[in-house]
Amino acid sequence: MALAMGTSCRAAIASLSPSPSPSLSSVAAPHRSLSLRSAFAGLRLQGVGCSTSVMGPVTRRPVLVRAAAAAPTKKADQAAKRARQNEKRRMYHKSKKSEISTRMKKVFVALDGLKKRTDLSEDDIKPIESLIAEAFSIIDKAAKVGTLHANKAGHQKSRLSRAKRTLLIQNGLYTPSA
């Protein structure tokens, strides 16, 4: 089917339309070409100054289907692994901190028992020194691994040493140098 020369593209399309439709001037250009392709499949407008999208036969492009990637499951697996690792690490650190506080409490209880006594000798201090040495060892290991910050480890060791030194000074077994 051919149209006369000199007629406008809109007029040619309006004369070919099979059913009443909204005016083509109100429809946007991309929608107009889509409606033409679907309504006039197989028709050719020849000799009319219309755009090439209206002029040629209708050709359909192949539809590309992309498969979903498996990346989100990897992230979920990684998140679950991190959660397991964090829980394991938390329990390890918690047990180490608990052990430190238990050892420190043993030292303080032993020192409180000796504070009540008035006659102290150096032999009475030996068990406390061994308790303090064990506590120092555990505190240092925890700081080395990262369970405790180095400054906190130093603070706790200082508390233990200070408590022992205070007891020795009170009982006259130690005199601090200037």
C-alpha positions in Angstrom: 0.0 0.0 0.0 1.4 3.4 -0.9 0.4 6.9 0.0 0.4 10.0 -2.1 3.4 12.2 -2.1 3.2 15.4 0.0 1.0 14.0 2.7 2.3 14.2 6.2 3.3 11.2 8.2 0.7 11.8 10.9 -2.1 12.2 8.3 -1.0 9.0 6.6 -1.0 7.1 9.9 -4.4 8.6 10.9 -6.0 7.5 7.6 -4.7 3.9 8.2 -5.7 3.5 11.7 -8.3 0.6 12.0 -10.0 1.8 15.2 -10.5 5.1 16.8 -7.6 5.9 19.1 -6.3 8.9 21.0 -4.8 11.5 18.8 -1.2 10.7 17.8 -0.1 14.2 18.7 -0.7 13.5 22.4 1.3 10.3 22.4 5.1 10.5 22.9 7.3 9.5 20.0 8.7 6.2 21.4 5.2 5.1 22.2 3.9 6.1 18.8 6.4 3.9 17.0 5.6 1.0 19.3 1.9 1.3 18.6 2.5 1.5 14.9 4.6 -1.6 14.9 1.9 -3.6 16.8 -1.1 -2.2 14.9 0.4 -2.2 11.4 2.6 -5.2 11.3 3.6 -5.9 7.7 2.4 -2.6 6.2 4.9 -0.3 4.4 4.5 3.4 4.1 6.2 4.3 0.8 6.9 7.8 -0.5 6.0 9.5 2.7 8.6 11.6 4.6 8.3 9.5 7.8 11.1 8.3 10.0 12.8 5.0 9.2 11.3 3.4 12.3 7.9 3.6 10.6 9.1 2.9 7.1 10.6 -0.6 7.3 9.1 -3.9 8.0 8.6 -4.9 11.6 11.6 -6.9 12.9 11.7 -8.2 16.4 14.9 -8.2 18.4 15.7 -11.4 20.3 15.1 -11.1 24.0 18.2 -11.7 26.2 17.6 -13.6 29.3 20.3 -13.4 31.9 20.7 -16.0 34.5 20.9 -14.9 38.1 24.4 -15.1 39.5 25.2 -17.2 42.6 27.2 -14.4 44.3 24.5 -13.6 46.9 24.7 -17.1 48.3 28.5 -16.8 48.6 28.0 -13.6 50.6 25.5 -15.3 52.9 27.8 -18.2 53.4 30.7 -15.8 54.2 28.4 -14.0 56.7 27.5 -17.2 58.4 31.2 -18.2 58.6 32.1 -14.9 60.1 29.3 -15.3 62.6 30.7 -18.7 63.6 34.2 -17.4 63.9 33.1 -14.4 66.0 31.2 -16.6 68.4 34.1 -19.0 68.8 36.5 -16.0 69.4 34.1 -14.4 71.8 33.8 -17.6 73.9 37.6 -18.0 73.9 38.2 -14.4 75.0 35.4 -14.7 77.6 37.0 -17.7 79.2 40.4 -16.0 79.3 39.0 -12.9 80.9 37.1 -15.0 83.4 40.3 -16.9 84.3 42.2 -13.6 84.8 39.5 -12.2 87.1 39.4 -15.5 89.1 43.2 -15.5 89.6 43.1 -11.8 90.6 40.3 -12.5 93.1 42.3 -15.4 94.6 45.3 -13.0 95.2 43.1 -10.3 96.7 41.3 -12.8 99.0 44.7 -14.3 100.1 46.0 -10.7 100.8 42.8 -9.9 102.8 43.4 -13.0 104.9 47.0 -11.8 105.7 45.9 -8.3 106.5 44.0 -9.5 109.5 47.1 -11.1 110.9 49.5 -9.0 112.9 52.6 -11.3 112.9 53.7 -11.8 109.3 56.9 -13.4 108.1 58.3 -13.7 104.6 57.3 -17.4 104.6 53.7 -16.3 104.8 54.2 -14.2 101.6 55.6 -17.0 99.4 52.1 -18.5 98.5 50.9 -15.1 97.6 53.9 -14.5 95.4 53.2 -17.8 93.5 49.6 -16.7 93.1 50.7 -13.4 91.7 53.2 -15.1 89.4 50.4 -17.3 88.0 48.1 -14.3 87.5 50.9 -12.3 85.8 51.5 -15.2 83.4 47.9 -15.5 82.4 47.5 -11.7 82.0 50.6 -11.5 79.8 49.4 -14.4 77.6 46.0 -12.7 77.2 47.6 -9.4 76.2 49.9 -11.2 73.8 47.0 -12.9 72.0 44.9 -9.8 72.0 42.2 -10.8 74.5 43.3 -7.8 76.7 44.7 -4.5 75.6 48.3 -4.0 76.7 47.4 -1.0 78.9 44.7 -3.0 80.7 47.1 -5.8 81.3 49.6 -3.4 82.8 46.9 -1.8 85.0 45.8 -5.2 86.4 49.4 -6.3 87.1 50.0 -3.0 88.8 46.9 -3.5 91.0 48.2 -6.9 92.1 51.7 -5.6 92.8 50.4 -2.5 94.7 48.2 -4.7 96.9 51.1 -6.9 97.8 53.4 -3.9 98.4 50.8 -2.2 100.6 50.5 -5.3 102.8 54.3 -5.5 103.1 54.7 -1.8 104.0 51.9 -2.1 106.6 53.6 -5.0 108.3 57.1 -3.5 108.1 58.5 -6.1 105.7 59.3 -3.5 103.0 60.4 0.1 103.1 60.1 2.0 99.8 63.1 3.9 98.7 62.6 7.6 98.3 
